[in-house]
């Protein structure tokens, strides 16, 4: 074992330096500057995709894909059916246990 029993403790996370609280005037000035900056932002219509973009990017003469339909069979996999049966069995067991416990709370058969 080591003879040195002192351990240095290094904090995992250091707290950020504390900021000085703003005065009411400083907060108001910052709010006005943010409001002015948002008023100068471009209108939302400038962000829209131009109408001619679709016709330039995707020519109209592109071939249309063909879709073939396959017959859908009525077969169901076995796993979902077994899970549904197990769920119903567990529900029946839960209802039986709750009813049995509720009946035992009564002092007489009629109260149960």
N, C-alpha and C positions, 0 to 999 in steps of 0.2 A: 504494500500500500504506500501511497505517497505520504510524505511527512507534511506537506503543505496542505493545511485544512481550509485556507481561505479560497474563496471562489469569486470570480468577477462575474457580475450580473450584467448582461448586455440586453437591453430591451429589444424585443423583436420588431416592434413598430414604434417609430418615434412620432410624437404628435407634431403636426405642422405648427409653425410659429403663429402665435395669436396676432390677429389683426386688430388695429385700433377701431373702435366702434365709430361709425360715421355720425355726424351731427345731422339734424333735420335738414339743414340747408344743403349739405353734401348729398344726402339721399334724394332730395328734390332735384338737384342739378343732374345727378346720374339718371333719374327717371326721365327728365326732359330730353337728355341726349339720346337715350334709348328710343324714346318716342319719335324724335326727329329722324333717327337713323332708319326706323321702320317705315316712316312716311316716304323716304327717298327710295325705298326698294322698288324694283320694277313691278309693273302690274302683272297679275296672274296670267293674263292672256299671252304675255311674251314667253311664258314657259311651255305653252301648248305645242304639240307637234304640228308642223305645217301640213296643210291639206294635201299638197302635192308630194309629200314624203312617201305615202303608201303607193302611189302609182310609179314613182321612180324606183322604189326598192323592190316591189313585187310586180313584175310585168303581167299584163292581163293574159298573155298568150301562154302562160304556164299550163302544163297538162293537169287535168283534174284526176286525182287518185281514184282508183276503182276499189270498191269495197265488196268483198264476197261474204255472204252470210252462210253460216254453218248451222245445222240443225242442233237445237239445244235439247239435250236429253234430260229426263226427269230423275236421273240417278242422284242420290244424295250421298255424300261421304259418310262413313260410319262414325267418325269421331264426333261431329256435332250432335248426332242423334243420341249417342251414349252420354254426352255431356248434359243434354236436356233431360234425359231420364234420371241421371244422378242428381241434377238440380231439383227436380220434382220430388225425388225420394228424400232429399235433405230437408226440403220445405215441409213435407209431411211429418218427418221426425221432429222438426222444430215446433210445429203446431201441437203435436201430441205432448211433447215435454212441457210446453207452456200451459196447456190445458190441465195436465196432471198436477203441476205445481200450483196452479190457481185453485184447483179443487182441494188441495191439501191445506190451503189457508183457512178454509171455513171450519168452524167448530162442530157443525153438524153436517149431515149429508145434504140437507136442503140448502144450507148456507154455502156449501161448496159448489 
